[in-house]
């Protein structure tokens, strides 16, 4: 089963009692897609709760439609921006969803909920007696630890030791246990190895919510992220023929699922998977370390629908770092004002984290490759924001020297405007099959998937179509779960 919804009544009852004691209700997928359907009494209570507060009401803020405020907000329209042409240097419009206004400041909190909620309401996770394990290359374990704390579940966060200090500092205040694994964001196997070690040590006392192979991750982005992008495109009045591409870093493969949703509405849209040039796993079967924090690599995620991917783009991590400095150093901000950014666009600079900048750079390369015009739109995602990486500014000052106007000129001209059509690959059928086949070495040889399962992903025409259909079943379980909580 793609998502295990076989109900364990005994454990489900424990979870209901736990949530009843803690005054916890769970949002449905429909409510995350359209939070105007959230009950009025919950919305009123939310006006007294901060965005990052460890309060179960913030489960209802797992949506792209939060009011953009850190204290007491409810809901509004989809949070997105248009990237200024002064930055992109391309004719096409590049639009991006904004992840800053999720609890924890990153969109991964949605993917974690997509994995945790089905297990909770079906009784396949015992919130009283089991620990939730969140293997991650950055933001996923933040979201998992946070959701666990909201639900009063014990959690274990796993992430590479070279991730930014901001992540570790915050996790220590939320997660029950924090484990740093060797290496950087591309060292995914070391994370999997730690999961195997924990499983051997603790057995039935833990449940591992592996974002790289759990379809709750895929499902959340297909339904919630996909619907948010579709709403923006409709509101902006973009003609179908001008919806050209959707770009996302591969990461765990989840965010790319929004592209599968969009292709149902815009069959000609290009789904573009981005990765770091320093670790070109999809582009060249390559490997290596990189500094675009949180996007993984060195393997193909199980939940990545490779058969639906049209292009691979690799971006240089140094370009991402230098543009992050440009967007956050006072000298860089002053230079961007001189280049024509208005006050609103300057305020929006703190919405770009390093991985978000990587997505934008990939979108720029796509726009140049296809010679897109002023009417064409490329959509991407700002997964988190600048506040996740502020320690990197001091580090780079020590490495590269103090940021000055010459550095600002070099960053905008050399890292943004000079992006070319190198390190891209349009995929034909056999290119896609070659990437899909890489899953064998990670998932069948190392992680226990079967030969039949990997072939089903490629040859079963209903495999990927069946996953979105599970949202309604999950919502029914959530609704009945909530009903029993309220029946005190």
N, C-alpha and C positions, 0 to 999 in steps of 0.2 A: 504494500500500500504506500502511495506517495507521501501521504501524511496520515499517521496512525490515529484514526478516530474511533477505534474499538473501545467501548466504554467499560471502564473498571469502576463499577458502582461503589464499591467500598472506599476506594481512594477518592473518587469524586465527592462523596459525602464528606470526607475529611476536609477537602479543599473548600467546599461550600461552608462548612462550619468555621474554618479559618477566616474566610472572607467576611462571614457574618460578624465574627468577633471584632474584626478590624475595620468594619464599615466600608468594605471594598466592593465596588461594582465594576464590571468589565465592559469596555466599549466593543461594539460589533464592527465588522468591516464596513458596513453601511454607514455607521456613525463616523468612522474615521475618514471615509470618502466625503461625507456630507454632514459636518458637525452641527448644522442647523437643526438636525433631528435629535440632538442630545437634549434630554429633559431640562426644562427651565430651572428646576430646583438645583440641578447640578451646575448649570451655568452661573447661577447666582452665587453659589458657594465658591466657584472658581475665582470670583472677583476679589477674594480675600487670600488667594494662594499665589505664591511666586512660581515662575516658570520652572525653576530648578529645585523647588522645595520637594523634600521626600514626603509627599502627600499622595495618597491613592487617587485623589481627584485628577492628578496630572496624567493618569492613564488616558483620560479623555482629551489630552493635548497631544496625543500621538496622531498628528494630522499636519498636512501642509498648510492649513488654514488658521493657524493661531494668530491672534492679534499680536503684532510685532512689538511686544513689550515684555520686560522681565518680571513685572509685578502686576497681578490681578487682571490680566487680559482674558477675554473670551475668544470669540472667533470672528473672522472676516473673510476676505477673499484669499485666493492662493498667494502665498509669498513667493514672488519671483521678481527678477530684474532683467533689464536689457543691458548687455555689456556695451559700453560706449565704443563707437567706431574709432575714437581717438586712441583707444587701447588696442582694439583688434586690428585696425588697418585693413579691414576687408569690407566689401560692399554689403554682403549679406547681413541680416539681422541675427544676432546670437542671443537667445533668451535662456535664462537659467533659473531653475527652482532654487530657493534659499533654505538651507538646512539650519541656519543659526537659531531659528525660532521654535525648534523642538526642545523639549526637556533634555538636558545634557548638552544642548547646543549642536547636535548632530543627528542626521536623519536615520542613523543605524538603530535608534531606539525603536523605530517602526519594525525593522526586520526582526529584532529580538522579540517584540511582542507577537509577531507573526509566527514565531517558533514556540514561544512559551504558552500563549493563550490556548491553542488547541490541546496541548498536553495537559494543561491545568483543568480545563472543563471536561475533558474525556477521562480524566483520572489516570493518564499515563505518566504523570509526574506527581509525586507526593510532596506537597509544599510543607508538610509538617516534619517529615522524617528524612527527606532527601535534599542534597545540595544541588543547585543548578550551576553547571560548569559552562563558562562562556569563552571558548577559544577565539582569539581575535588577533588582527594586526593593527588594532587601534581603537576605533570608535565602537565596534560591535560589543566588546566586553564592557565599555562604559554604559551602553544602553541596557545590556543584560543585567549588570550589577544594579543599575538604577531600577529597572522594572522589578527585579527580585526584591529590592528594598521596599518598593511601593507595596508589594504583595506580602511583605514580611517573610520572604523566603531567604534561606542562607545561600550565599553564592561564592563561586570561585572565578576570578577574572584571570585570564591568561593572555599575555601580550609580550612582544619582543622587548628585550632590555634596552634597545636603542631608541625606543619611542620617546616622544617629548616628555619632559619632566612634568608638564602641566597635567598630562594624563595620569601619571602615577600618583601625583599629589592628591588629585580629586578621588581617584579610585580607592585610596587608602581610607577615605572617610565614608565610603559607601559599601564597598565589597567586603564580604566576610573574610576573604583570603585573596591576595594578589600574588601571582606567580609570573616572574620575568623569565622568558626563555632566551636562549642564545641568539644573537644576530639582530637584523633589522627587519623592516616590514616585508621583505621578500623571503624570509626564513619561515615559511609556512610548515614545512615538514617537522621542524623542531617543535612546533605547537602541537601538531598531531601526535608526535612521539610522547609529549607530556600527557596528552589525553589518554593514550594507551597505558601509560604508567599509572595515572590516577585510577583508571578503570580496573587495573590489576590490583591496586592497593585497596580500593574502597568499594568496588563492585556495585552492589545494589543500593548503596548509600548515596550515589550520585546519578544524575542524568546529564549527559553531555549534549548541549544544544549547539551543534557544529553548523555555523552559518554556511559553510562551503558545501554541505550536502543536505541540508534540511530545506524542504520545499516551502515551509512557512515563510522563509526569507523571500523566495521567488514570488510567492502568492501575494505577500503584502505589497511589494513593489508593482506587481502586475495590476493589482486592483487599485491601490491608493495613490501611488506615484503616477501610474499611467492615467488615471482619471483626472488628477490635478493638472497634468500637462495638457490633456485634451481640453479641459475647461479653459485654460489660458489661450490656447490656439483659437478656440471658438470666440472667446471674448475679444481677442485681438483682431478677429475677422480675417484670419489668414486663409487664403484660398487653398483648397486641397492640393493643387499642383505645386504650391510654393512651400508646403511642409516637406522639407527636403531630407533632413537627417536628425537622428537622435544619437547623442554621443555620451558614453559613460565609461569610466575606467572599469576594467574587469573586476577588480576587487574580489568579492566573494561570488560574483555572478548575479547577485540579487537585483541590483539597480538596473541592469540590462533588461530585466523582465518587463520594465515599463515599455521598452521598445517593442516587445512582442505584442503588448496591448495596443500600442499605437499603429502597428502594422495591420491590425484588424480594421482600423478606421482609415488608414492611409496606406494602401497596399504597396505604393511605390517608395515609401520612406526607406532611407538607408539606416540600418542599425550598425553603429560604429563602436567597436570595443577599443578602448585606449589602455596603454600600459607604459611603463617607464622604458626608455631607450636602454638604460643600463641593465635591464632585465627583460629582454624581448622574447618572452616565452611563446607568445602566439605568433609574433612576426617571424622569428627565426629559430624557434625551438631553443631559445637562449636562456641564460641564467646570469645571476649576479646580484649584487646589493644595490639599493637605490634609496633616495631620500624623499620620495613622494609618499608621505606617511599614510598608512592605512589601506593601501590598495593591493597588498598581497603580491602574488606572482610565484614563479617557478613551478606552477602546476595549472591545470585547467579545472576550475570549480565544477563539481558535479551538477550544480544547478544552473550552469551556463548553457543556454540553448544555442549551441554553436551552429546548428543547422539554419538558424534564422539570422546569423550575423553576416553582414555584407562587407565590412571593411575592418582592418586592423590599423591602428595608428600608434606609433611610439613617440613619446615626447621626452626631452632631455630634462632630467631632474634639476640641473643647474639653472635652466631657464625658469623653472617654477620657484626656486629659492630666490633668485635675483628679482623676480617680479613681486614676490612676497615682500622683500625689502622695499621695493619701490612703493608699494601700496601702504606701507606702515611706517616708514621713516619720515619725519617731518620734511626733510629736504626733498624726498621723492614726492610727497603730497603737494608741496609747493610747485614742483616742476609740472605735475599733472594739471594743476590749476592754470599754469602758463600755457599748457597745451590745449586748454579749452574745456576741461571738465567743469561742470557747474556744481553748485553747492550740494545738490542731492546726490550726484554721482560721487562726489568726494566722501560724503557720509556713508555711501554704500561700499566703500573700499574695505571696511572691516568685515564684510560678509564673505570675503574670499579667504578660504584656508589654502594650504599648499596643494592638496588634492583637487580642490575646486579650480585653482589656477591651471593645474594639469588638464582638467577637463576642457577648460576654455581654450587652451592652446591647441588641443586636439580638434576642437570645433573649428578653430581658425584654419588649421591645415586642411580640413575637409572642405571648407568654403573656398579656399584657393584651388584645391585639386579639381573640384567640379565647376570652377569659374562661376560661382553663384552671383546673382544680381541683387539689387536693393530689395526686390520683392520676396526673395527666398529667405527661409528661416531654418536655422539649425538650433536645436534645443539641447541643453545639457543641464548639469546639476552642480550646485555649490554645496557639497556634502556637509561641510562644517564651516567654521569661520576663523578669523585671524587669531582669536583668543586662545585657540588650541596650541599655538606655536610661538608665543611671544619670546620664549627663551631662545629660540633660534635666531632672533635678531642680534642679541648680544654675542652669540656664538659666531655668527657670520661677520660681525664687526671685528672680532679677534682674528678670524681667518683671512678675511678679505680687506680689512682696513675700514675706517670710518666711511659711511655712505655719504657721498657728496653729489653735486649736480652732474659731474662727469659720469659718475656711476649711474645716476638716474637716466641720463641720455643713453648710455650704453644698454641699460636694462630695457627701456622702451623700444629702442631701435633694434637692438640685437636679439633680444629674447622674445619680443612680441611681433613687431612689424616685419622682422626678417624670417619669420616662420615660413618654411617652404613646403614643397610637396614630396620631400624625401621621407623615408621611413614610414611609408603607407603601403598598404596592400589590399587591393580589391580581391574578394574571395570568390572563386568559382566553386562548383560542387565538390571537386576533389581537394581543393584547398581547405574547405570546411571539414571534410571528412578526415583530412590529415590532422587538423587541430583536435577534432573530437577523439580521434584514436589515441591522443596523448593522455586522455583520461584513464586509459587502461593501466598505465604504469603507477599512477597514484592510487586510483580507486579500486581496481581489481587486485593488483599485486600487493598493495600495502594496506588498504582500508576495508577490505572485506566485501566489496561489491561483487556481483557475479557477472559472468560472461553474458548471461541472458539479459541482465539489467542494462548493461552498457549497449548492447545491440538494440534493446527496446527503445532507448533514447533516440537512436538514429532511424530505425526502420518502422517503428510503430507510429502510424500517422496520428493516432489519438493521444499519444503519451503526453505531450506538452499542452494539448487542449483540455485534458482531464483535470489538470491542476487548478485552473481558475474556477472550475465547477464546484470545487470543494468549499469555496467561501460561504455559500449559502448554508451548507451543512454545518460549518463551524459557527456561523451566526445563530443557527437554531440552537446549538448546544450552549452558546454564550447566553442567549435569551432565557433558556430554561434554567441555566445556572443562576443567573441574576434573579429570576423569579423565586427560586428556592431560597436564595439569600434573604430576600425581602419577606418571605413567609415565616416570620419569627414566631 
